[in-house]
């Protein structure tokens, strides 16, 4: 039997033409090059998909079940969580495939869909952070207007309008510039962009849709910090001084007064200045709201800003950095789906209590 197999192998080899042998070798080499590998990139992307989906959906469920969390400010947090959920469940799986294989293995339609998700979700995350900063700015700079006019319906309408504006702006652009390259000498294809057809709109869209929200966040934060703490402290001192002056003016000469023949200690001196607020809430915003803004701003600057620097250099200044830099900033960007929900929970006392109860009791 072994001699028969050897003879058949000899016949097959000698009967194969040089063209067939070359074709088989080329096919095997191409298949090996296109085979996926679990390097650092796809491994971390898979982790962000699993962890980000779990964290964001769990947090979104709490917001849906607890009416006390659906305040106007809570609506903007929900908007950020929804954008992160879309990134973890829709965009990141396609990125995982792109990192896993060295060549784009899907067709043109999938390439357009991938670019659509990348541009829409990235813009939605940036603008979600921006809306949180604007909400806090309105709350601390114009507290009376905020508490009288800024309701939950207004917050929902603002978030929906932002999503619609992003889609109206970006969808025509993606349909124009999404490009699937022809196979190179190794048979590899890339899902990329061709910005030549849109001319100057490429740099403008990068600056307005993606960079401007992050710039405004950085610009608004010092104003919010000043108004929340430094200006409020000075104002409280003035109010306390005015109240003390008023109490001293009406305070009896003696700390004791006579009532029905008995000497009783006056309570006028022990009265405290009334708390100043608006509609039963702190006039210059809640502490947890400012902490949330601080942590989410830190997340945006750490995870999102490097990616925008890369695309600004590429689209505005026509400077392309290395592929390793792009892979690094893409991984940093994907970490926002993990950091944002964790930081939101850490900044909110009610969410911390709910998550602690959820983990310990499973309810």
RODO-2510 file (C-alpha; in nm, 4 decimals, decimal comma):
residues 363
     n   res          X          Y          Z
     1     x     0,0000     0,0000     0,0000
     2     x     0,2841     0,2372     0,0833
     3     x     0,4459     0,1674    -0,2537
     4     x     0,1129     0,2364    -0,4248
     5     x     0,0748     0,5696    -0,2473
     6     x     0,4289     0,6649    -0,3348
     7     x     0,3662     0,5779    -0,6982
     8     x     0,0442     0,7802    -0,7055
     9     x     0,2272     1,0743    -0,5503
    10     x     0,4985     1,0513    -0,8159
    11     x     0,2398     1,0375    -1,0931
    12     x     0,0509     1,3391    -0,9539
    13     x     0,3651     1,5470    -0,9205
    14     x     0,4911     1,4670    -1,2681
    15     x     0,1481     1,5124    -1,4195
    16     x     0,1124     1,8619    -1,2716
    17     x     0,2072     2,1393    -1,5070
    18     x     0,4409     2,4204    -1,3961
    19     x     0,1465     2,6649    -1,4185
    20     x    -0,0639     2,4609    -1,1744
    21     x     0,2231     2,4305    -0,9284
    22     x     0,2843     2,8051    -0,9412
    23     x    -0,0858     2,8755    -0,8922
    24     x    -0,1024     2,6460    -0,5907
    25     x     0,2028     2,8057    -0,4316
    26     x     0,0620     3,1532    -0,4913
    27     x    -0,2743     3,0543    -0,3406
    28     x    -0,1099     2,9052    -0,0330
    29     x     0,1094     3,2119     0,0202
    30     x    -0,1871     3,4509    -0,0205
    31     x    -0,4018     3,2453     0,2152
    32     x    -0,1278     3,2479     0,4795
    33     x    -0,0839     3,6240     0,4483
    34     x    -0,4588     3,6854     0,4821
    35     x    -0,4989     3,4525     0,7784
    36     x    -0,5878     3,6358     1,0972
    37     x    -0,3758     3,6489     1,4096
    38     x    -0,4543     3,7423     1,7684
    39     x    -0,2001     4,0166     1,8168
    40     x    -0,2281     4,2967     2,0719
    41     x    -0,4624     4,5039     1,8548
    42     x    -0,7457     4,2542     1,8022
    43     x    -0,7064     4,1169     2,1552
    44     x    -0,7578     4,4585     2,3177
    45     x    -1,0397     4,5374     2,0763
    46     x    -1,2192     4,2175     2,1756
    47     x    -1,1785     4,3120     2,5415
    48     x    -1,3260     4,6591     2,4839
    49     x    -1,6216     4,5044     2,2983
    50     x    -1,7076     4,2669     2,5818
    51     x    -1,6383     4,5020     2,8724
    52     x    -1,7831     4,8105     2,7027
    53     x    -2,1043     4,6337     2,6054
    54     x    -2,1517     4,4958     2,9580
    55     x    -2,0808     4,8252     3,1369
    56     x    -2,2819     5,0538     2,9096
    57     x    -2,5888     4,8321     2,8770
    58     x    -2,5936     4,7746     3,2544
    59     x    -2,5730     5,1482     3,3180
    60     x    -2,8346     5,2262     3,0544
    61     x    -3,0676     4,9724     3,2186
    62     x    -3,0346     5,1547     3,5514
    63     x    -3,1224     5,4863     3,3873
    64     x    -3,4267     5,3249     3,2259
    65     x    -3,5496     5,1762     3,5552
    66     x    -3,4828     5,4718     3,7850
    67     x    -3,6865     5,7880     3,7181
    68     x    -3,4694     5,9777     3,9675
    69     x    -3,1752     5,9378     3,7302
    70     x    -3,3584     6,0794     3,4284
    71     x    -3,2970     6,4431     3,5155
    72     x    -3,2018     6,6873     3,2385
    73     x    -2,8363     6,6275     3,3203
    74     x    -2,9029     6,2524     3,3335
    75     x    -3,0415     6,2650     2,9797
    76     x    -2,7059     6,3891     2,8512
    77     x    -2,5314     6,1090     3,0383
    78     x    -2,7718     5,8603     2,8770
    79     x    -2,6888     6,0106     2,5392
    80     x    -2,3184     5,9472     2,5982
    81     x    -2,3909     5,5925     2,7153
    82     x    -2,5972     5,5235     2,4003
    83     x    -2,3128     5,6501     2,1810
    84     x    -2,0664     5,4304     2,3699
    85     x    -2,2999     5,1312     2,3341
    86     x    -2,3174     5,1872     1,9584
    87     x    -1,9391     5,2024     1,9457
    88     x    -1,8968     4,8826     2,1463
    89     x    -2,1693     4,6810     1,9697
    90     x    -2,1471     4,8078     1,6091
    91     x    -1,8239     4,9851     1,5285
    92     x    -1,5739     4,7893     1,7355
    93     x    -1,6683     4,4432     1,5955
    94     x    -1,5881     4,5647     1,2444
    95     x    -1,2664     4,7172     1,3757
    96     x    -1,1852     4,3794     1,5295
    97     x    -1,2160     4,2134     1,1899
    98     x    -1,0016     4,4851     1,0351
    99     x    -0,7297     4,4386     1,2980
   100     x    -0,7500     4,0586     1,2890
   101     x    -0,6940     4,0276     0,9146
   102     x    -0,4203     4,2039     0,7245
   103     x    -0,6576     4,2659     0,4338
   104     x    -1,0166     4,3888     0,4042
   105     x    -1,2081     4,0640     0,3687
   106     x    -1,5564     4,2087     0,3131
   107     x    -1,7076     4,3879     0,0152
   108     x    -1,7687     4,7486    -0,0784
   109     x    -2,1020     4,7699     0,1019
   110     x    -1,9418     4,6634     0,4283
   111     x    -1,6642     4,9165     0,3686
   112     x    -1,9187     5,1991     0,3316
   113     x    -2,0996     5,0796     0,6449
   114     x    -1,7717     5,0677     0,8372
   115     x    -1,6844     5,4254     0,7390
   116     x    -2,0388     5,5373     0,8204
   117     x    -2,0158     5,3922     1,1713
   118     x    -1,6690     5,5345     1,2259
   119     x    -1,7607     5,8901     1,1295
   120     x    -2,1092     5,8989     1,2868
   121     x    -2,0265     5,7330     1,6189
   122     x    -1,7009     5,9235     1,6655
   123     x    -1,8837     6,2516     1,6102
   124     x    -2,1688     6,1424     1,8392
   125     x    -1,9295     6,0611     2,1242
   126     x    -1,7492     6,3943     2,0868
   127     x    -2,0739     6,5911     2,0806
   128     x    -2,2129     6,3950     2,3753
   129     x    -1,9179     6,5122     2,5832
   130     x    -1,9715     6,8641     2,4516
   131     x    -2,3406     6,8650     2,5510
   132     x    -2,2486     6,7573     2,9045
   133     x    -2,0106     7,0529     2,9307
   134     x    -2,2720     7,2942     2,7911
   135     x    -2,5279     7,1632     3,0400
   136     x    -2,2959     7,2297     3,3329
   137     x    -2,2032     7,5716     3,1906
   138     x    -2,5698     7,6695     3,1683
   139     x    -2,6391     7,5366     3,5193
   140     x    -2,3644     7,7347     3,6922
   141     x    -2,3543     8,0529     3,4812
   142     x    -2,7297     8,1039     3,4355
   143     x    -2,8844     7,9039     3,7206
   144     x    -3,2246     8,0746     3,7219
   145     x    -3,2718     8,0272     3,3464
   146     x    -3,1474     7,6691     3,3709
   147     x    -3,3848     7,5617     3,6471
   148     x    -3,6868     7,7313     3,4897
   149     x    -3,6348     7,6449     3,1224
   150     x    -3,4120     7,3408     3,0981
   151     x    -3,6421     7,0403     3,1379
   152     x    -3,6082     6,6745     3,0487
   153     x    -3,7986     6,7125     2,7215
   154     x    -3,5638     6,9901     2,6181
   155     x    -3,2635     6,7679     2,6904
   156     x    -3,4102     6,4797     2,4878
   157     x    -3,4852     6,7155     2,1967
   158     x    -3,1310     6,8542     2,2077
   159     x    -2,9720     6,5084     2,1951
   160     x    -3,1963     6,3887     1,9106
   161     x    -3,1261     6,7081     1,7162
   162     x    -2,7523     6,6534     1,7564
   163     x    -2,7767     6,2988     1,6173
   164     x    -2,9872     6,4164     1,3222
   165     x    -2,7490     6,7025     1,2435
   166     x    -2,4500     6,4673     1,2509
   167     x    -2,6170     6,2218     1,0134
   168     x    -2,7300     6,4939     0,7728
   169     x    -2,3780     6,6335     0,7647
   170     x    -2,1801     6,3101     0,7449
   171     x    -2,3854     6,0589     0,5414
   172     x    -2,3438     6,2345     0,2019
   173     x    -1,9730     6,2711     0,2745
   174     x    -1,9276     5,9002     0,3483
   175     x    -2,1135     5,7943     0,0347
   176     x    -1,8735     6,0115    -0,1638
   177     x    -1,5357     5,9284    -0,0132
   178     x    -1,5602     5,5630     0,1009
   179     x    -1,3272     5,3574    -0,1163
   180     x    -1,2277     4,9914    -0,1443
   181     x    -0,8873     4,9667    -0,3068
   182     x    -0,7965     4,7165    -0,5751
   183     x    -0,5888     4,4153    -0,4681
   184     x    -0,2168     4,4838    -0,4548
   185     x     0,0530     4,2403    -0,5694
   186     x    -0,0113     4,0321    -0,2563
   187     x    -0,3856     4,0300    -0,3082
   188     x    -0,4552     4,2660    -0,0166
   189     x    -0,7353     4,5237    -0,0233
   190     x    -0,7997     4,8193     0,2039
   191     x    -1,1152     4,9980     0,3117
   192     x    -1,0022     5,3583     0,3014
   193     x    -1,1103     5,7109     0,2089
   194     x    -1,0626     5,9217    -0,0997
   195     x    -1,1100     6,2835     0,0065
   196     x    -1,0274     6,4376    -0,3319
   197     x    -1,3936     6,4529    -0,4481
   198     x    -1,5018     6,6665    -0,1503
   199     x    -1,2122     6,9125    -0,1720
   200     x    -1,2091     7,1632     0,1143
   201     x    -1,5055     7,0047     0,2905
   202     x    -1,2757     6,7392     0,4366
   203     x    -1,0708     6,9806     0,6515
   204     x    -1,3805     7,1863     0,7367
   205     x    -1,5775     6,8827     0,8550
   206     x    -1,2845     6,7644     1,0662
   207     x    -1,2450     7,1013     1,2354
   208     x    -1,6158     7,1744     1,2886
   209     x    -1,7684     6,8316     1,3544
   210     x    -1,4855     6,6628     1,5454
   211     x    -1,2320     6,9149     1,6777
   212     x    -1,4582     7,2032     1,7788
   213     x    -1,6550     7,0100     2,0465
   214     x    -1,3347     6,9083     2,2249
   215     x    -1,1960     7,2631     2,2015
   216     x    -1,5136     7,4022     2,3586
   217     x    -1,4966     7,1466     2,6395
   218     x    -1,1454     7,2626     2,7263
   219     x    -1,2523     7,6285     2,7042
   220     x    -1,5669     7,5899     2,9165
   221     x    -1,4181     7,3830     3,1952
   222     x    -1,2167     7,6632     3,3661
   223     x    -1,5239     7,8899     3,3622
   224     x    -1,7393     7,6180     3,5161
   225     x    -1,4755     7,5472     3,7794
   226     x    -1,4436     7,9152     3,8707
   227     x    -1,8175     7,9717     3,8948
   228     x    -1,8801     7,6471     4,0840
   229     x    -1,6222     7,6991     4,3555
   230     x    -1,4283     8,0263     4,3655
   231     x    -1,7094     8,2690     4,2768
   232     x    -1,9585     8,0715     4,4870
   233     x    -1,7292     8,0831     4,7913
   234     x    -1,6983     8,4612     4,7639
   235     x    -2,0731     8,4950     4,7237
   236     x    -2,1402     8,2803     5,0302
   237     x    -1,9040     8,4938     5,2337
   238     x    -2,0906     8,8100     5,1312
   239     x    -2,4258     8,6501     5,2115
   240     x    -2,2993     8,5271     5,5484
   241     x    -2,1628     8,8715     5,6314
   242     x    -2,4927     9,0364     5,5363
   243     x    -2,6919     8,7872     5,7440
   244     x    -2,4643     8,8355     6,0439
   245     x    -2,5007     9,2107     6,0135
   246     x    -2,8776     9,1756     6,0016
   247     x    -2,8854     8,9456     6,3036
   248     x    -2,6551     9,1742     6,5009
   249     x    -2,8777     9,4699     6,4245
   250     x    -3,1853     9,2880     6,5586
   251     x    -3,0059     9,1014     6,8396
   252     x    -3,1118     9,1959     7,1956
   253     x    -2,8588     9,3663     7,4190
   254     x    -2,8526     9,0625     7,6427
   255     x    -2,8235     8,6970     7,5459
   256     x    -3,1132     8,6280     7,7857
   257     x    -3,4623     8,7715     7,7814
   258     x    -3,7410     8,7618     8,0378
   259     x    -4,0519     8,5634     7,9477
   260     x    -4,3313     8,5361     8,2077
   261     x    -4,0942     8,6259     8,4841
   262     x    -3,8300     8,3672     8,3833
   263     x    -3,4938     8,4388     8,2191
   264     x    -3,4643     8,2433     7,8918
   265     x    -3,1625     8,2361     7,6545
   266     x    -3,2316     8,4114     7,3275
   267     x    -3,2224     8,1948     7,0133
   268     x    -3,1627     8,4884     6,7834
   269     x    -2,7838     8,4504     6,7964
   270     x    -2,7925     8,0835     6,7100
   271     x    -2,9880     8,1234     6,3914
   272     x    -2,8019     8,0234     6,0792
   273     x    -2,8110     8,1977     5,7464
   274     x    -3,0645     8,0399     5,5150
   275     x    -2,9290     7,8364     5,2287
   276     x    -2,9517     8,0129     4,8968
   277     x    -3,0822     7,8058     4,6105
   278     x    -3,3179     7,8006     4,3164
   279     x    -3,6233     7,5763     4,2876
   280     x    -3,5005     7,3735     4,5838
   281     x    -3,1651     7,2936     4,4175
   282     x    -2,8137     7,4362     4,4523
   283     x    -2,7930     7,7597     4,2618
   284     x    -2,4533     7,6886     4,1081
   285     x    -2,4940     7,3224     4,0167
   286     x    -2,4452     7,0024     4,2089
   287     x    -2,1098     6,8743     4,3226
   288     x    -2,1690     6,5342     4,1608
   289     x    -2,2453     6,7077     3,8313
   290     x    -1,9145     6,8914     3,8403
   291     x    -1,7262     6,5750     3,9349
   292     x    -1,8949     6,3938     3,6460
   293     x    -1,7911     6,6715     3,4094
   294     x    -1,4347     6,6577     3,5401
   295     x    -1,3996     6,2817     3,4967
   296     x    -1,5671     6,2635     3,1555
   297     x    -1,3553     6,5568     3,0344
   298     x    -1,0446     6,3709     3,1473
   299     x    -1,1656     6,0661     2,9551
   300     x    -1,2292     6,2724     2,6414
   301     x    -0,8884     6,4370     2,6485
   302     x    -0,7116     6,1056     2,7096
   303     x    -0,9044     5,8745     2,4758
   304     x    -1,0565     6,0956     2,2056
   305     x    -0,8194     6,3881     2,1545
   306     x    -0,5233     6,1832     2,0186
   307     x    -0,7433     6,0406     1,7420
   308     x    -0,8619     6,3874     1,6418
   309     x    -0,5015     6,5080     1,6329
   310     x    -0,4230     6,2266     1,3891
   311     x    -0,7113     6,3059     1,1545
   312     x    -0,6538     6,6812     1,1793
   313     x    -0,2966     6,6350     1,0657
   314     x    -0,4162     6,4054     0,7876
   315     x    -0,7125     6,6062     0,6539
   316     x    -0,6145     6,9633     0,7365
   317     x    -0,2360     6,9607     0,7050
   318     x    -0,2034     6,6633     0,4669
   319     x     0,0427     6,4955     0,7054
   320     x     0,0100     6,1211     0,7424
   321     x     0,1622     5,9608     1,0503
   322     x     0,2753     5,6029     1,0814
   323     x     0,0402     5,3061     1,0873
   324     x     0,1601     5,2254     1,4384
   325     x     0,0483     5,5686     1,5608
   326     x    -0,2955     5,5172     1,4054
   327     x    -0,3302     5,1752     1,5683
   328     x    -0,2321     5,3254     1,9041
   329     x    -0,4776     5,6157     1,8932
   330     x    -0,7527     5,3823     1,7698
   331     x    -0,7032     5,1554     2,0700
   332     x    -0,7015     5,4573     2,3030
   333     x    -1,0239     5,5769     2,1445
   334     x    -1,1905     5,2399     2,1957
   335     x    -1,1112     5,2531     2,5693
   336     x    -1,3612     5,5360     2,6116
   337     x    -1,6439     5,2790     2,6054
   338     x    -1,4975     5,1351     2,9271
   339     x    -1,3817     5,4510     3,1029
   340     x    -1,6965     5,6612     3,0534
   341     x    -1,9488     5,4329     3,2295
   342     x    -1,7069     5,3600     3,5145
   343     x    -1,6344     5,7293     3,5703
   344     x    -2,0043     5,8205     3,5557
   345     x    -2,0801     5,5652     3,8268
   346     x    -1,7908     5,6838     4,0446
   347     x    -1,9109     6,0445     4,0254
   348     x    -2,2766     5,9744     4,1099
   349     x    -2,3639     5,8631     4,4674
   350     x    -2,6984     5,7125     4,3646
   351     x    -2,5392     5,5084     4,0870
   352     x    -2,2681     5,3858     4,3229
   353     x    -2,5335     5,2665     4,5662
   354     x    -2,7346     5,0960     4,2922
   355     x    -2,4322     4,9211     4,1457
   356     x    -2,3179     4,8082     4,4887
   357     x    -2,6638     4,6640     4,5520
   358     x    -2,6741     4,5110     4,2052
   359     x    -2,3374     4,3396     4,2521
   360     x    -2,4010     4,2135     4,6039
   361     x    -2,7664     4,1118     4,5681
   362     x    -2,8000     4,0584     4,1936
   363     x    -3,1045     4,2825     4,1760
***
